[in-house]
Amino acid sequence: MPDLHYEEPSLAELYDLDSGWSIDREFYLALAGADPIRILDLGCGTGLLCDAYAALGHEVTGVDPAKAMLDVARQKPNGSQIEWVQSSAQDFRSLKQFDLIIMTGNAFQVFLEDCDILATFATMRQHLAPGGTIAFETRNPAIDWPALWNRDAKLEAGGQSIRLSRRVLKTANKRISFDTRYALADRTLVSSSELLFLSKTEIEDRLGASGLRAEAVYGDWQSEPFDEAVSQEMVFIVKAA
């Protein structure tokens, strides 16, 4: 099930303030190129990228399991031009095939079991058009994420300040569990999350088992090669095997 910060409408409305347009979205936007293509965004969230693709004339399908996120997405300037589907990545099925399939925001890490990873890769493979590209990113497990993640912040929305606090609770079995606390004007909401951290080799093995292959793995959004010692991200560019 989606975490509370995806499911709770009041938090979904704040999502773009804390996770707005950024260099990673510029990277994914550039992958589409200039000519109109079919694009599938698995885990589209509030639809920032879907909206940007649609503005450039691409045919876009945005998929997310959280109704609250899709409700926000539909209000984007080009929301009426986009096909929105409430579904998990594992279960999504369409008669369409897509030239570009993306999964952004480190959404890949919410799949905690191999069966869900393989089901997601099966969805991607089934819906990939001949010659098409899959792109997604995941965090490098060699980095000390707990040291980076424990933080306090403040968001400004609608004339009110919202205090945000994130604390790592547990690291074990390639997983990190953490809570994010949102202090709103009238209440405090806590979203509990757990993410899986697989190595580059472990992901490539699962891609291979799914009829896919990594054409490139970048370590940042400038397309520099992945360096396990220092790269925070692993950005996978994937083709059919």
N, C-alpha and C positions, 0 to 999 in steps of 0.2 A: 504494500500500500504506500502511496505517496506520503512524505513527511508533512507535518502540520503546516509548514511554511509554504507548501504547495496547495494544500487542501482548504485552509482557512481563508475565506474571501478577503478579510481585512489585511491579511499578510500577503496574499497574492497581489493585491493592489499596490503594495509597497515594494514588490520584488524588483521592479525596474530601477528603483532608487538605489538599491544596494548592489544590483547586478545589471547595470545599464550598458549602453553601447561601449564597446571596448575593442582592443587590438585583436583579440581572438575572433570577434565577429567580423572585423575587416578581412581577416584571413579567409574565413569561410565565404564571405560575400564574393571575394575575388575568385574563388574556385569555380563559380558559375559561369564566368566569362561574359561576353557581350551579347551573344546570340541567345534568344529564348530557348530554354530547356525545361524539362520536367524535374522538379526537385521534391524530395521527401525529407522532412525534418522530423526525426523520431525524438520525442521528448522536447517538443517545441516550446514548452513553457508559456510565457506571455506573448510569444510570437514576434519578438523584435526582428529576428532574422527573416522569418517568413514575410513580414511586412516589407522589409528592405528588398528581398528578392522580387516580390510582386510589383514593387514600384519600378523595377527595371524590366518588367514585362515577362518574367518567368512564370510558369504554371506551377503552383505551389500547393503541396498537401502538408498540413501540420498535424502531428499526432502527439497526444499527451494523455496520461491516465487521470489527470486532475481536472475536474470540471471547473474549479475556481480559476485555474490558470487560463483555460480556454475561454472563459467568460471575459477575462481581461483582454486576451488576444483578439477576440472578435471586434473589439472596439478600436483596434489600430486603424490608421488612415486607409489602408488597403485591405482591411479585414474581410470585406464583402467579396473580394476577388479570390480568396483563399479557401480551399477545402479544409475544414477543421474536423478532426476525428478524435473522439474520446476513446482511447484504447491504450493498452500496454504495448511496448515494442514487440514483446514476445508473441502477442496474439493478433497484431495488425495484419490484415489481408486486404488486398485490392486487386482488381483486374488490370491496374496500370503497372507499367514498369517505368523506372526513373533513371535519368541520366546522372543525377547526383543525389546521393543519400547521405545525410549528415546526422550526427548525434553530438551535441555540443554541451558546454557547461559541466564537463566531467560526469555527465549522466551515466556513462558506461559503468561507473563505479557503484551504482546502486544495485547492480546485479550481483548478489552475494553467493549464488550457487552456480555451478557449472551448467546445470540444466537451463537456467535462465540466460546465461551468456550464449550458449549454443543455440537456443531458441531465437534470440535476438539476431545472431549472425545468420540463421536460417531465413528470418524475415528479410534481412538485407539482401541475401543472395537471391532469394525468390523474386524480389522486386527490382533487381538491378538490370537495367537495359544493357544490351550488348555494347561493350566499350565504355560502360559507365564507371563512375568513381564513387567509392564510399570514403567518408572522412569522419574521424572521431578522435577525441583526445582523452587521456587518462593521466593521473599524476604518477610521477616516478616514486616508487616505494623506497628508494635509497635516501630520499630527503627526509629531514626531521620535521615532519608536518605538525606534530603537537606543539613544537616551539614556535611555529609560525601562526598557528590557529587560535591559540588562547588570546582573545582580544576583546576590547570594549570599543563601541562606536556609537555615534549619534546620527540619526537620519532626520531630515526636516521634510515634513509632508503636511500640506493643507494648513500651514500656520502652527503646527504642533511639532514638538521634538519627541522622537521615539528612541529610547535607549536600547541598544543591542549588545548582548554579551554572549560570547561563545567560549565553552570550556570542553576540552577533551576529557572523556571519562575513562576510556580503556583502549589499549592497543594490544591485540592478540590475534593469532591465526590469520595474519595478513589483513586484518580489519582494524579500523579506527571508529570508535563510537564517541559521539559528542552531542551536547545539548546547545541549542541557541535560544536565548531568552530575549523576548521582545517586551519591553515595558511601554505599553500604550497609555494614553491619557486615562482610560477607564478600567484597564485590566492588564494583567501580565500573561503572555502566552509563551509556552515552552515547546520547541520543536526538537524531537530526538531523532538523530540520524546515525546510520552505520554505513560505512563505505568499505569496499574491497580494493586492495592494492596488489595488482599482479605485475610481474616483471614483463619486460619486452618479449622475452622468449616464451613465457607462459601465454601471452596473448597471441603471439605468432603461431604457436602450436594449436590454439583453439580456432584461429582463422583457417589454418590448413585443414583441420578436420571438418570445416564447414564449406570447403570448396572455394576459399578465398586466399589471397596472398597480400602481404604488405609490400607495396611498390616502393614506399619510402616511409621512414620514421624520423620526424623532426623533433628537435629539442626545445624549440621556441616558435614564436609566431613570425619570425623573420626567415623561417625555413632553414635554420642552421641544423647540422646533423645532431642527432641525439647523443649526449654524453652522459652515461649513467652516473658519473661522479658529481655533476653540477647541474644538469638539466632538470628543471622542475616538472616540465611536461613531456609526455610522449604523444606526438601528434601523428596518427596513422593515416596514410593515404593508401587505400586498398582497392584492388581490382579482383575480378574473377580469376580463379586459378586456371 
